[in-house]
Amino acid sequence: MTKHELKELLNSLTLKEKIGQMFQALPHIFGEDGAITGIFDENVETDDIIATVGSILNMYDTERMKKLQEQHLKYSKIPLLFMNDIIHGFNTIFPISPALAATFNPRLIKETARITAKESAAFGINVTFSPMVDISRDARWGRVCEGYGEDTYLSSICSKSMVEGYQGESLQNDDTIAACVKHFALYGAPYDGRDYNNVDMSERMMRNDYLPPYKAAVDANVAMIMTAFNTINGTPATINHHTNVDILRDEWGFDGVSITDYGSAKMCLSAGVVDNHTETAQLLIENKVDIDMMGGVYGLKYLGEAVKSGTVSIEQIDECVMRILKLKNKLGLFENPYKYFKGSDSISESERVNHRAIARQSVSESSTLVKNDDSLLPIAKDKKVAFIGPFVEKNDLTTHWAQIHGEREIGLYINEAVNSFPELKGEYSYSIGCPYLSDDKELSEKPENPCENNAKLYEKEAIEQAKKADTIVMLMGEPHELFGESGSRTEITIPEVQMALLRKINEVNKNIVVVLFNGRPLVLSELSELAKSIIISWYPGSQGYLGICDMLFGYTSPSGRLPFSFPRKSGQVPLFYSNIATGHDHPEGQFHKYVLRYIDTLNSPLYPFGYGLSYTEFEYSNLSLSSSTLKRGEKITVSIDVENIGNHDGFETVQLYIRDVKSRLVARPLKELKAFEKKFIKSGEKKTVKFEIAEEMLKFYDKDCKFNAENGEFIVYIGSHSLDDSNSANFELV
Ligand code: BGC
């Protein structure tokens, strides 16, 4: 439709129809044939829903969706949108978001989103509530499993890559979907790590550290944005005018669709900041929020009332509805409201094979080797290997978001994966050993107990097998019931029952490899003493065990790098590398009084941000700058040689950090990641890696909250992780 046609369409709508566009319904209000079957909300005239509703949330049935669209279009000129939470893949399930961040491979990340878009679009979905780019530095928060880690720059790159992948070349194409970046803003920074809790943050920290990933999505033309459940400095994010309008709309120029998070509009009343939902409706409109998910606040009762009483004008409503119409138009729905219903069968088997190959590649590229004593990995193909741990009984290495629908591919069990490699000639045994959790854990959702209340028997079997094996591969970690939405924990540890088994196994055989499944950084201090090798695999998705076998038996080398600092103890969180100097800093491990430290542990993480080993080794040398003076508006180049001095080929992720040594009245982080390159380097080969440094990379929000780079001294570090200081050079901005 042309602009003019859209305007005419808008002008032809009644108030009820306009408000309908701003309302989002759950599928349970519709029956199999799309008829209305029940009251959804006391504030919504149900008879009108089918005719006026603008979008549907989380429906997973192509035929039903298609029928609903048909039925809707009998009454309405405006096609429905189908919005779903497609978070780490649709049919093909990829590793979870922190794992994708760990790949440090934007091209691969984009490709996973591209595949996800193809698969969901064929199924009938046209919007995904992804990417979630809430920076979090507090691993107690259960939703760190959905974000891209602690770092602003890495998260921004992931945010951009995901949006570009989902939205492709054009939303007009029938294999692209609209992305919705969330949760705006600061949802990942509740002050005590508990999901939904309040956020209080300085304007400068918010702009320097937390907002850039959302902005990266906006700059990549993301179609939608979702507000957040939390308050920001006292005001609910959903009606926070400063973030929603001053920053998002006015400063960043976002003109896409804004949607509330599930029921977050109604929460304004519970937060005690409004008198009633009609006032919330008025505030939502003033915040330029276009759709209310599951709220009913944008129903005739409240929004209609606000219009009647004059606190909301028709012009304001029109502005919101126009943004929604524009999105539907961008997606090409007016020309063909059925373009998304090609059906999953429309994806050919050869495409599926390719999707699985990318998912499998992502497992090695995201899994992070943090320890490999005695080169226990890779395991020779003729060894006796005992696979032990509760994850032996699991083939679905996915999380809640993939599990809410039945469309996902389910992977192989570990034994099936091992058997699929004909060249493996060793002896392989499999035993569960222990449950995921001890029975006394109080949880609303509990993992099933694979030991059928016969834990002792399972433990005995595991120990017997461990005694006979050359190498033990422990498949253990955090069951997905312990993280995700409302999955906050105070102790970010591996369940004790699994650690107890590991201790017993260690008594009979020390050749232990741990493959860890986790949704957050966990405390691995004791584990790192009991295991010789550790691969952190997060939740690797539907190709999980095939990808894991690739690494275990040396077909690939794990090449992930940690997107979070992993603490030594739970009490260290929030923990992140980009701290600022305090004046009380002191060399690690020298326990003087009056210095910045804990009494009972070191300051440093067990494994720092950016860290990860490989089956080979890399040596860095010859860091050199093209000039030690950077003139504003110009660039200098920094280069370094990276040599693979080990016996295997492998990937190295070369990371560039910058320190702004002196800045006027605002202390700057000791280091910030500003660039990286993931390079494949063959054994014995040396590559020169070059980066450009530009003024833009040195800018920050200064004491007056102006975005500036200050003249003066900077240090550039290039290395293999955030605490690697071995190669650095100074330069000056003039
Ligand atoms: C979550 C969102 C999600 C929405 C819709 C909310 O509870 O916070 O991330 O997109 O539900 O399912």
Residues whose N, C-alpha, C, O or C-beta is under 5 A from the ligand:
A	BS01	BGC	D85 F129 D261 Y262
